[in-house]
Amino acid sequence: MTYDILADGTTDNVIVIETSDVCFNASAVAAILSWRYAPKTENGMAVIETGRKSTMNYNFSRSEYRRQ
């Protein structure tokens, strides 16, 4: 995943750059869009940070259930 961090700390321009299964793309993009950061600063001013990269990993556990 690659994305930008805006001057207000929100994320934007999320792009899936590699995926093992497209069924997770929408939830990964939604997760990154919900993230908030302390913005990057230059000379005391908040600036946009472009091209931040993160990896999203999904792990599942098998849950036990009983038939009734």
mmCIF file of the N, C-alpha and C atoms, coordinates in Angstrom:
data_MODEL
# 
_entry.id   MODEL 
# 
loop_
_atom_site.group_PDB 
_atom_site.id 
_atom_site.type_symbol 
_atom_site.label_atom_id 
_atom_site.label_alt_id 
_atom_site.label_comp_id 
_atom_site.label_asym_id 
_atom_site.label_entity_id 
_atom_site.label_seq_id 
_atom_site.pdbx_PDB_ins_code 
_atom_site.Cartn_x 
_atom_site.Cartn_y 
_atom_site.Cartn_z 
_atom_site.occupancy 
_atom_site.B_iso_or_equiv 
_atom_site.pdbx_formal_charge 
_atom_site.auth_seq_id 
_atom_site.auth_comp_id 
_atom_site.auth_asym_id 
_atom_site.auth_atom_id 
_atom_site.pdbx_PDB_model_num 
ATOM 1   N N  . MET A 1 1  ? 0.851   -1.157  0.000  1.00 0.00 ? 1  MET A N  1 
ATOM 2   C CA . MET A 1 1  ? 0.000   0.000   0.000  1.00 0.00 ? 1  MET A CA 1 
ATOM 3   C C  . MET A 1 1  ? 0.901   1.226   0.000  1.00 0.00 ? 1  MET A C  1 
ATOM 4   N N  . THR A 1 2  ? 0.496   2.214   -0.763 1.00 0.00 ? 2  THR A N  1 
ATOM 5   C CA . THR A 1 2  ? 1.159   3.507   -0.713 1.00 0.00 ? 2  THR A CA 1 
ATOM 6   C C  . THR A 1 2  ? 0.089   4.574   -0.541 1.00 0.00 ? 2  THR A C  1 
ATOM 7   N N  . TYR A 1 3  ? 0.441   5.650   0.160  1.00 0.00 ? 3  TYR A N  1 
ATOM 8   C CA . TYR A 1 3  ? -0.545  6.693   0.458  1.00 0.00 ? 3  TYR A CA 1 
ATOM 9   C C  . TYR A 1 3  ? 0.181   7.975   0.846  1.00 0.00 ? 3  TYR A C  1 
ATOM 10  N N  . ASP A 1 4  ? -0.581  9.043   0.897  1.00 0.00 ? 4  ASP A N  1 
ATOM 11  C CA . ASP A 1 4  ? -0.058  10.336  1.310  1.00 0.00 ? 4  ASP A CA 1 
ATOM 12  C C  . ASP A 1 4  ? -0.612  10.677  2.688  1.00 0.00 ? 4  ASP A C  1 
ATOM 13  N N  . ILE A 1 5  ? 0.164   11.430  3.451  1.00 0.00 ? 5  ILE A N  1 
ATOM 14  C CA . ILE A 1 5  ? -0.289  11.967  4.730  1.00 0.00 ? 5  ILE A CA 1 
ATOM 15  C C  . ILE A 1 5  ? -0.411  13.470  4.540  1.00 0.00 ? 5  ILE A C  1 
ATOM 16  N N  . LEU A 1 6  ? -1.618  13.975  4.702  1.00 0.00 ? 6  LEU A N  1 
ATOM 17  C CA . LEU A 1 6  ? -1.882  15.386  4.478  1.00 0.00 ? 6  LEU A CA 1 
ATOM 18  C C  . LEU A 1 6  ? -1.429  16.234  5.662  1.00 0.00 ? 6  LEU A C  1 
ATOM 19  N N  . ALA A 1 7  ? -1.420  17.535  5.475  1.00 0.00 ? 7  ALA A N  1 
ATOM 20  C CA . ALA A 1 7  ? -0.947  18.460  6.511  1.00 0.00 ? 7  ALA A CA 1 
ATOM 21  C C  . ALA A 1 7  ? -1.771  18.377  7.791  1.00 0.00 ? 7  ALA A C  1 
ATOM 22  N N  . ASP A 1 8  ? -3.019  17.904  7.697  1.00 0.00 ? 8  ASP A N  1 
ATOM 23  C CA . ASP A 1 8  ? -3.847  17.771  8.906  1.00 0.00 ? 8  ASP A CA 1 
ATOM 24  C C  . ASP A 1 8  ? -3.725  16.390  9.549  1.00 0.00 ? 8  ASP A C  1 
ATOM 25  N N  . GLY A 1 9  ? -2.848  15.522  9.003  1.00 0.00 ? 9  GLY A N  1 
ATOM 26  C CA . GLY A 1 9  ? -2.613  14.203  9.575  1.00 0.00 ? 9  GLY A CA 1 
ATOM 27  C C  . GLY A 1 9  ? -3.499  13.104  9.030  1.00 0.00 ? 9  GLY A C  1 
ATOM 28  N N  . THR A 1 10 ? -4.450  13.439  8.165  1.00 0.00 ? 10 THR A N  1 
ATOM 29  C CA . THR A 1 10 ? -5.298  12.417  7.548  1.00 0.00 ? 10 THR A CA 1 
ATOM 30  C C  . THR A 1 10 ? -4.567  11.800  6.359  1.00 0.00 ? 10 THR A C  1 
ATOM 31  N N  . THR A 1 11 ? -5.065  10.673  5.889  1.00 0.00 ? 11 THR A N  1 
ATOM 32  C CA . THR A 1 11 ? -4.457  9.983   4.762  1.00 0.00 ? 11 THR A CA 1 
ATOM 33  C C  . THR A 1 11 ? -5.295  10.161  3.504  1.00 0.00 ? 11 THR A C  1 
ATOM 34  N N  . ASP A 1 12 ? -4.632  10.043  2.350  1.00 0.00 ? 12 ASP A N  1 
ATOM 35  C CA . ASP A 1 12 ? -5.306  10.228  1.068  1.00 0.00 ? 12 ASP A CA 1 
ATOM 36  C C  . ASP A 1 12 ? -4.503  9.513   -0.011 1.00 0.00 ? 12 ASP A C  1 
ATOM 37  N N  . ASN A 1 13 ? -5.094  9.378   -1.175 1.00 0.00 ? 13 ASN A N  1 
ATOM 38  C CA . ASN A 1 13 ? -4.428  8.782   -2.342 1.00 0.00 ? 13 ASN A CA 1 
ATOM 39  C C  . ASN A 1 13 ? -3.880  7.385   -2.056 1.00 0.00 ? 13 ASN A C  1 
ATOM 40  N N  . VAL A 1 14 ? -4.702  6.552   -1.447 1.00 0.00 ? 14 VAL A N  1 
ATOM 41  C CA . VAL A 1 14 ? -4.293  5.193   -1.103 1.00 0.00 ? 14 VAL A CA 1 
ATOM 42  C C  . VAL A 1 14 ? -4.309  4.336   -2.362 1.00 0.00 ? 14 VAL A C  1 
ATOM 43  N N  . ILE A 1 15 ? -3.209  3.623   -2.588 1.00 0.00 ? 15 ILE A N  1 
ATOM 44  C CA . ILE A 1 15 ? -3.078  2.764   -3.771 1.00 0.00 ? 15 ILE A CA 1 
ATOM 45  C C  . ILE A 1 15 ? -2.569  1.402   -3.324 1.00 0.00 ? 15 ILE A C  1 
ATOM 46  N N  . VAL A 1 16 ? -3.230  0.353   -3.795 1.00 0.00 ? 16 VAL A N  1 
ATOM 47  C CA . VAL A 1 16 ? -2.756  -1.009  -3.559 1.00 0.00 ? 16 VAL A CA 1 
ATOM 48  C C  . VAL A 1 16 ? -1.675  -1.284  -4.594 1.00 0.00 ? 16 VAL A C  1 
ATOM 49  N N  . ILE A 1 17 ? -0.442  -1.516  -4.157 1.00 0.00 ? 17 ILE A N  1 
ATOM 50  C CA . ILE A 1 17 ? 0.635   -1.757  -5.115 1.00 0.00 ? 17 ILE A CA 1 
ATOM 51  C C  . ILE A 1 17 ? 0.946   -3.241  -5.296 1.00 0.00 ? 17 ILE A C  1 
ATOM 52  N N  . GLU A 1 18 ? 0.522   -4.060  -4.355 1.00 0.00 ? 18 GLU A N  1 
ATOM 53  C CA . GLU A 1 18 ? 0.691   -5.505  -4.478 1.00 0.00 ? 18 GLU A CA 1 
ATOM 54  C C  . GLU A 1 18 ? -0.342  -6.174  -3.599 1.00 0.00 ? 18 GLU A C  1 
ATOM 55  N N  . THR A 1 19 ? -0.925  -7.255  -4.084 1.00 0.00 ? 19 THR A N  1 
ATOM 56  C CA . THR A 1 19 ? -1.935  -7.953  -3.295 1.00 0.00 ? 19 THR A CA 1 
ATOM 57  C C  . THR A 1 19 ? -1.850  -9.449  -3.550 1.00 0.00 ? 19 THR A C  1 
ATOM 58  N N  . SER A 1 20 ? -2.190  -10.217 -2.531 1.00 0.00 ? 20 SER A N  1 
ATOM 59  C CA . SER A 1 20 ? -2.248  -11.662 -2.697 1.00 0.00 ? 20 SER A CA 1 
ATOM 60  C C  . SER A 1 20 ? -3.682  -12.116 -2.963 1.00 0.00 ? 20 SER A C  1 
ATOM 61  N N  . ASP A 1 21 ? -4.649  -11.270 -2.629 1.00 0.00 ? 21 ASP A N  1 
ATOM 62  C CA . ASP A 1 21 ? -6.055  -11.603 -2.859 1.00 0.00 ? 21 ASP A CA 1 
ATOM 63  C C  . ASP A 1 21 ? -6.855  -10.303 -2.905 1.00 0.00 ? 21 ASP A C  1 
ATOM 64  N N  . VAL A 1 22 ? -7.460  -10.004 -4.032 1.00 0.00 ? 22 VAL A N  1 
ATOM 65  C CA . VAL A 1 22 ? -8.169  -8.730  -4.215 1.00 0.00 ? 22 VAL A CA 1 
ATOM 66  C C  . VAL A 1 22 ? -9.362  -8.565  -3.287 1.00 0.00 ? 22 VAL A C  1 
ATOM 67  N N  . CYS A 1 23 ? -9.845  -9.635  -2.687 1.00 0.00 ? 23 CYS A N  1 
ATOM 68  C CA . CYS A 1 23 ? -11.010 -9.499  -1.804 1.00 0.00 ? 23 CYS A CA 1 
ATOM 69  C C  . CYS A 1 23 ? -10.693 -8.679  -0.552 1.00 0.00 ? 23 CYS A C  1 
ATOM 70  N N  . PHE A 1 24 ? -9.415  -8.481  -0.232 1.00 0.00 ? 24 PHE A N  1 
ATOM 71  C CA . PHE A 1 24 ? -9.043  -7.693  0.939  1.00 0.00 ? 24 PHE A CA 1 
ATOM 72  C C  . PHE A 1 24 ? -8.706  -6.246  0.598  1.00 0.00 ? 24 PHE A C  1 
ATOM 73  N N  . ASN A 1 25 ? -8.643  -5.893  -0.676 1.00 0.00 ? 25 ASN A N  1 
ATOM 74  C CA . ASN A 1 25 ? -8.213  -4.549  -1.069 1.00 0.00 ? 25 ASN A CA 1 
ATOM 75  C C  . ASN A 1 25 ? -9.080  -3.443  -0.484 1.00 0.00 ? 25 ASN A C  1 
ATOM 76  N N  . ALA A 1 26 ? -10.384 -3.574  -0.586 1.00 0.00 ? 26 ALA A N  1 
ATOM 77  C CA . ALA A 1 26 ? -11.282 -2.514  -0.117 1.00 0.00 ? 26 ALA A CA 1 
ATOM 78  C C  . ALA A 1 26 ? -11.140 -2.287  1.387  1.00 0.00 ? 26 ALA A C  1 
ATOM 79  N N  . SER A 1 27 ? -11.039 -3.363  2.170  1.00 0.00 ? 27 SER A N  1 
ATOM 80  C CA . SER A 1 27 ? -10.911 -3.187  3.617  1.00 0.00 ? 27 SER A CA 1 
ATOM 81  C C  . SER A 1 27 ? -9.544  -2.616  3.990  1.00 0.00 ? 27 SER A C  1 
ATOM 82  N N  . ALA A 1 28 ? -8.509  -2.957  3.242  1.00 0.00 ? 28 ALA A N  1 
ATOM 83  C CA . ALA A 1 28 ? -7.182  -2.398  3.504  1.00 0.00 ? 28 ALA A CA 1 
ATOM 84  C C  . ALA A 1 28 ? -7.161  -0.902  3.200  1.00 0.00 ? 28 ALA A C  1 
ATOM 85  N N  . VAL A 1 29 ? -7.762  -0.502  2.097  1.00 0.00 ? 29 VAL A N  1 
ATOM 86  C CA . VAL A 1 29 ? -7.843  0.922   1.746  1.00 0.00 ? 29 VAL A CA 1 
ATOM 87  C C  . VAL A 1 29 ? -8.653  1.669   2.801  1.00 0.00 ? 29 VAL A C  1 
ATOM 88  N N  . ALA A 1 30 ? -9.786  1.120   3.209  1.00 0.00 ? 30 ALA A N  1 
ATOM 89  C CA . ALA A 1 30 ? -10.620 1.770   4.231  1.00 0.00 ? 30 ALA A CA 1 
ATOM 90  C C  . ALA A 1 30 ? -9.859  1.917   5.548  1.00 0.00 ? 30 ALA A C  1 
ATOM 91  N N  . ALA A 1 31 ? -9.088  0.909   5.917  1.00 0.00 ? 31 ALA A N  1 
ATOM 92  C CA . ALA A 1 31 ? -8.310  0.994   7.155  1.00 0.00 ? 31 ALA A CA 1 
ATOM 93  C C  . ALA A 1 31 ? -7.305  2.133   7.091  1.00 0.00 ? 31 ALA A C  1 
ATOM 94  N N  . ILE A 1 32 ? -6.567  2.211   6.000  1.00 0.00 ? 32 ILE A N  1 
ATOM 95  C CA . ILE A 1 32 ? -5.562  3.269   5.887  1.00 0.00 ? 32 ILE A CA 1 
ATOM 96  C C  . ILE A 1 32 ? -6.218  4.643   5.852  1.00 0.00 ? 32 ILE A C  1 
ATOM 97  N N  . LEU A 1 33 ? -7.362  4.774   5.218  1.00 0.00 ? 33 LEU A N  1 
ATOM 98  C CA . LEU A 1 33 ? -8.060  6.061   5.198  1.00 0.00 ? 33 LEU A CA 1 
ATOM 99  C C  . LEU A 1 33 ? -8.538  6.480   6.587  1.00 0.00 ? 33 LEU A C  1 
ATOM 100 N N  . SER A 1 34 ? -8.665  5.543   7.515  1.00 0.00 ? 34 SER A N  1 
ATOM 101 C CA . SER A 1 34 ? -9.088  5.873   8.879  1.00 0.00 ? 34 SER A CA 1 
ATOM 102 C C  . SER A 1 34 ? -7.910  6.226   9.785  1.00 0.00 ? 34 SER A C  1 
ATOM 103 N N  . TRP A 1 35 ? -6.691  5.963   9.340  1.00 0.00 ? 35 TRP A N  1 
ATOM 104 C CA . TRP A 1 35 ? -5.512  6.247   10.168 1.00 0.00 ? 35 TRP A CA 1 
ATOM 105 C C  . TRP A 1 35 ? -5.282  7.739   10.289 1.00 0.00 ? 35 TRP A C  1 
ATOM 106 N N  . ARG A 1 36 ? -4.708  8.151   11.417 1.00 0.00 ? 36 ARG A N  1 
ATOM 107 C CA . ARG A 1 36 ? -4.353  9.546   11.650 1.00 0.00 ? 36 ARG A CA 1 
ATOM 108 C C  . ARG A 1 36 ? -2.909  9.613   12.119 1.00 0.00 ? 36 ARG A C  1 
ATOM 109 N N  . TYR A 1 37 ? -2.193  10.605  11.625 1.00 0.00 ? 37 TYR A N  1 
ATOM 110 C CA . TYR A 1 37 ? -0.780  10.792  11.945 1.00 0.00 ? 37 TYR A CA 1 
ATOM 111 C C  . TYR A 1 37 ? -0.531  12.185  12.486 1.00 0.00 ? 37 TYR A C  1 
ATOM 112 N N  . ALA A 1 38 ? 0.573   12.337  13.200 1.00 0.00 ? 38 ALA A N  1 
ATOM 113 C CA . ALA A 1 38 ? 1.095   13.664  13.468 1.00 0.00 ? 38 ALA A CA 1 
ATOM 114 C C  . ALA A 1 38 ? 1.778   14.067  12.162 1.00 0.00 ? 38 ALA A C  1 
ATOM 115 N N  . PRO A 1 39 ? 1.382   15.167  11.546 1.00 0.00 ? 39 PRO A N  1 
ATOM 116 C CA . PRO A 1 39 ? 1.917   15.501  10.229 1.00 0.00 ? 39 PRO A CA 1 
ATOM 117 C C  . PRO A 1 39 ? 3.408   15.807  10.248 1.00 0.00 ? 39 PRO A C  1 
ATOM 118 N N  . LYS A 1 40 ? 4.028   15.577  9.114  1.00 0.00 ? 40 LYS A N  1 
ATOM 119 C CA . LYS A 1 40 ? 5.429   15.929  8.921  1.00 0.00 ? 40 LYS A CA 1 
ATOM 120 C C  . LYS A 1 40 ? 5.544   17.453  8.951  1.00 0.00 ? 40 LYS A C  1 
ATOM 121 N N  . THR A 1 41 ? 6.613   17.953  9.555  1.00 0.00 ? 41 THR A N  1 
ATOM 122 C CA . THR A 1 41 ? 6.794   19.405  9.595  1.00 0.00 ? 41 THR A CA 1 
ATOM 123 C C  . THR A 1 41 ? 8.137   19.789  8.975  1.00 0.00 ? 41 THR A C  1 
ATOM 124 N N  . GLU A 1 42 ? 8.130   20.927  8.346  1.00 0.00 ? 42 GLU A N  1 
ATOM 125 C CA . GLU A 1 42 ? 9.339   21.537  7.802  1.00 0.00 ? 42 GLU A CA 1 
ATOM 126 C C  . GLU A 1 42 ? 9.308   23.013  8.166  1.00 0.00 ? 42 GLU A C  1 
ATOM 127 N N  . ASN A 1 43 ? 10.363  23.482  8.813  1.00 0.00 ? 43 ASN A N  1 
ATOM 128 C CA . ASN A 1 43 ? 10.427  24.880  9.276  1.00 0.00 ? 43 ASN A CA 1 
ATOM 129 C C  . ASN A 1 43 ? 9.219   25.258  10.131 1.00 0.00 ? 43 ASN A C  1 
ATOM 130 N N  . GLY A 1 44 ? 8.763   24.302  10.953 1.00 0.00 ? 44 GLY A N  1 
ATOM 131 C CA . GLY A 1 44 ? 7.649   24.560  11.848 1.00 0.00 ? 44 GLY A CA 1 
ATOM 132 C C  . GLY A 1 44 ? 6.273   24.522  11.216 1.00 0.00 ? 44 GLY A C  1 
ATOM 133 N N  . MET A 1 45 ? 6.194   24.192  9.931  1.00 0.00 ? 45 MET A N  1 
ATOM 134 C CA . MET A 1 45 ? 4.911   24.142  9.221  1.00 0.00 ? 45 MET A CA 1 
ATOM 135 C C  . MET A 1 45 ? 4.586   22.704  8.833  1.00 0.00 ? 45 MET A C  1 
ATOM 136 N N  . ALA A 1 46 ? 3.324   22.319  8.995  1.00 0.00 ? 46 ALA A N  1 
ATOM 137 C CA . ALA A 1 46 ? 2.881   20.990  8.570  1.00 0.00 ? 46 ALA A CA 1 
ATOM 138 C C  . ALA A 1 46 ? 2.877   20.922  7.049  1.00 0.00 ? 46 ALA A C  1 
ATOM 139 N N  . VAL A 1 47 ? 3.408   19.808  6.508  1.00 0.00 ? 47 VAL A N  1 
ATOM 140 C CA . VAL A 1 47 ? 3.475   19.622  5.059  1.00 0.00 ? 47 VAL A CA 1 
ATOM 141 C C  . VAL A 1 47 ? 2.947   18.241  4.683  1.00 0.00 ? 47 VAL A C  1 
ATOM 142 N N  . ILE A 1 48 ? 2.615   18.086  3.429  1.00 0.00 ? 48 ILE A N  1 
ATOM 143 C CA . ILE A 1 48 ? 2.145   16.799  2.919  1.00 0.00 ? 48 ILE A CA 1 
ATOM 144 C C  . ILE A 1 48 ? 3.338   15.856  2.753  1.00 0.00 ? 48 ILE A C  1 
ATOM 145 N N  . GLU A 1 49 ? 3.156   14.635  3.213  1.00 0.00 ? 49 GLU A N  1 
ATOM 146 C CA . GLU A 1 49 ? 4.156   13.585  3.000  1.00 0.00 ? 49 GLU A CA 1 
ATOM 147 C C  . GLU A 1 49 ? 3.591   12.631  1.962  1.00 0.00 ? 49 GLU A C  1 
ATOM 148 N N  . THR A 1 50 ? 4.261   12.487  0.850  1.00 0.00 ? 50 THR A N  1 
ATOM 149 C CA . THR A 1 50 ? 3.759   11.621  -0.216 1.00 0.00 ? 50 THR A CA 1 
ATOM 150 C C  . THR A 1 50 ? 4.535   10.309  -0.260 1.00 0.00 ? 50 THR A C  1 
ATOM 151 N N  . GLY A 1 51 ? 3.847   9.279   -0.733 1.00 0.00 ? 51 GLY A N  1 
ATOM 152 C CA . GLY A 1 51 ? 4.498   8.002   -0.983 1.00 0.00 ? 51 GLY A CA 1 
ATOM 153 C C  . GLY A 1 51 ? 4.835   7.164   0.227  1.00 0.00 ? 51 GLY A C  1 
ATOM 154 N N  . ARG A 1 52 ? 4.134   7.369   1.349  1.00 0.00 ? 52 ARG A N  1 
ATOM 155 C CA . ARG A 1 52 ? 4.354   6.507   2.518  1.00 0.00 ? 52 ARG A CA 1 
ATOM 156 C C  . ARG A 1 52 ? 3.926   5.100   2.139  1.00 0.00 ? 52 ARG A C  1 
ATOM 157 N N  . LYS A 1 53 ? 4.669   4.079   2.555  1.00 0.00 ? 53 LYS A N  1 
ATOM 158 C CA . LYS A 1 53 ? 4.332   2.694   2.245  1.00 0.00 ? 53 LYS A CA 1 
ATOM 159 C C  . LYS A 1 53 ? 4.090   1.910   3.525  1.00 0.00 ? 53 LYS A C  1 
ATOM 160 N N  . SER A 1 54 ? 3.094   1.039   3.474  1.00 0.00 ? 54 SER A N  1 
ATOM 161 C CA . SER A 1 54 ? 2.782   0.132   4.577  1.00 0.00 ? 54 SER A CA 1 
ATOM 162 C C  . SER A 1 54 ? 2.342   -1.199  4.006  1.00 0.00 ? 54 SER A C  1 
ATOM 163 N N  . THR A 1 55 ? 2.540   -2.229  4.794  1.00 0.00 ? 55 THR A N  1 
ATOM 164 C CA . THR A 1 55 ? 2.085   -3.569  4.424  1.00 0.00 ? 55 THR A CA 1 
ATOM 165 C C  . THR A 1 55 ? 0.925   -3.942  5.332  1.00 0.00 ? 55 THR A C  1 
ATOM 166 N N  . MET A 1 56 ? -0.127  -4.453  4.733  1.00 0.00 ? 56 MET A N  1 
ATOM 167 C CA . MET A 1 56 ? -1.277  -4.918  5.511  1.00 0.00 ? 56 MET A CA 1 
ATOM 168 C C  . MET A 1 56 ? -1.242  -6.443  5.501  1.00 0.00 ? 56 MET A C  1 
ATOM 169 N N  . ASN A 1 57 ? -1.275  -7.044  6.689  1.00 0.00 ? 57 ASN A N  1 
ATOM 170 C CA . ASN A 1 57 ? -1.318  -8.494  6.816  1.00 0.00 ? 57 ASN A CA 1 
ATOM 171 C C  . ASN A 1 57 ? -2.617  -8.891  7.500  1.00 0.00 ? 57 ASN A C  1 
ATOM 172 N N  . TYR A 1 58 ? -3.281  -9.858  6.938  1.00 0.00 ? 58 TYR A N  1 
ATOM 173 C CA . TYR A 1 58 ? -4.504  -10.381 7.540  1.00 0.00 ? 58 TYR A CA 1 
ATOM 174 C C  . TYR A 1 58 ? -4.205  -11.756 8.096  1.00 0.00 ? 58 TYR A C  1 
ATOM 175 N N  . ASN A 1 59 ? -4.596  -11.965 9.352  1.00 0.00 ? 59 ASN A N  1 
ATOM 176 C CA . ASN A 1 59 ? -4.433  -13.260 10.002 1.00 0.00 ? 59 ASN A CA 1 
ATOM 177 C C  . ASN A 1 59 ? -5.793  -13.728 10.487 1.00 0.00 ? 59 ASN A C  1 
ATOM 178 N N  . PHE A 1 60 ? -6.058  -14.986 10.262 1.00 0.00 ? 60 PHE A N  1 
ATOM 179 C CA . PHE A 1 60 ? -7.337  -15.554 10.665 1.00 0.00 ? 60 PHE A CA 1 
ATOM 180 C C  . PHE A 1 60 ? -7.090  -16.741 11.570 1.00 0.00 ? 60 PHE A C  1 
ATOM 181 N N  . SER A 1 61 ? -7.953  -16.901 12.534 1.00 0.00 ? 61 SER A N  1 
ATOM 182 C CA . SER A 1 61 ? -7.885  -18.081 13.379 1.00 0.00 ? 61 SER A CA 1 
ATOM 183 C C  . SER A 1 61 ? -9.155  -18.881 13.164 1.00 0.00 ? 61 SER A C  1 
ATOM 184 N N  . ARG A 1 62 ? -9.029  -20.131 13.317 1.00 0.00 ? 62 ARG A N  1 
ATOM 185 C CA . ARG A 1 62 ? -10.163 -21.024 13.144 1.00 0.00 ? 62 ARG A CA 1 
ATOM 186 C C  . ARG A 1 62 ? -10.972 -21.020 14.432 1.00 0.00 ? 62 ARG A C  1 
ATOM 187 N N  . SER A 1 63 ? -12.212 -20.672 14.330 1.00 0.00 ? 63 SER A N  1 
ATOM 188 C CA . SER A 1 63 ? -13.046 -20.653 15.531 1.00 0.00 ? 63 SER A CA 1 
ATOM 189 C C  . SER A 1 63 ? -13.812 -21.967 15.652 1.00 0.00 ? 63 SER A C  1 
ATOM 190 N N  . GLU A 1 64 ? -14.005 -22.381 16.855 1.00 0.00 ? 64 GLU A N  1 
ATOM 191 C CA . GLU A 1 64 ? -14.735 -23.612 17.126 1.00 0.00 ? 64 GLU A CA 1 
ATOM 192 C C  . GLU A 1 64 ? -16.213 -23.313 17.324 1.00 0.00 ? 64 GLU A C  1 
ATOM 193 N N  . TYR A 1 65 ? -17.047 -24.181 16.845 1.00 0.00 ? 65 TYR A N  1 
ATOM 194 C CA . TYR A 1 65 ? -18.477 -24.019 17.044 1.00 0.00 ? 65 TYR A CA 1 
ATOM 195 C C  . TYR A 1 65 ? -19.119 -25.385 17.215 1.00 0.00 ? 65 TYR A C  1 
ATOM 196 N N  . ARG A 1 66 ? -20.307 -25.392 17.781 1.00 0.00 ? 66 ARG A N  1 
ATOM 197 C CA . ARG A 1 66 ? -21.053 -26.629 17.978 1.00 0.00 ? 66 ARG A CA 1 
ATOM 198 C C  . ARG A 1 66 ? -22.372 -26.557 17.243 1.00 0.00 ? 66 ARG A C  1 
ATOM 199 N N  . ARG A 1 67 ? -22.758 -27.665 16.677 1.00 0.00 ? 67 ARG A N  1 
ATOM 200 C CA . ARG A 1 67 ? -24.082 -27.759 16.083 1.00 0.00 ? 67 ARG A CA 1 
ATOM 201 C C  . ARG A 1 67 ? -25.077 -28.076 17.172 1.00 0.00 ? 67 ARG A C  1 
ATOM 202 N N  . GLN A 1 68 ? -26.232 -27.463 17.068 1.00 0.00 ? 68 GLN A N  1 
ATOM 203 C CA . GLN A 1 68 ? -27.266 -27.743 18.071 1.00 0.00 ? 68 GLN A CA 1 
ATOM 204 C C  . GLN A 1 68 ? -28.395 -28.496 17.451 1.00 0.00 ? 68 GLN A C  1 
# 
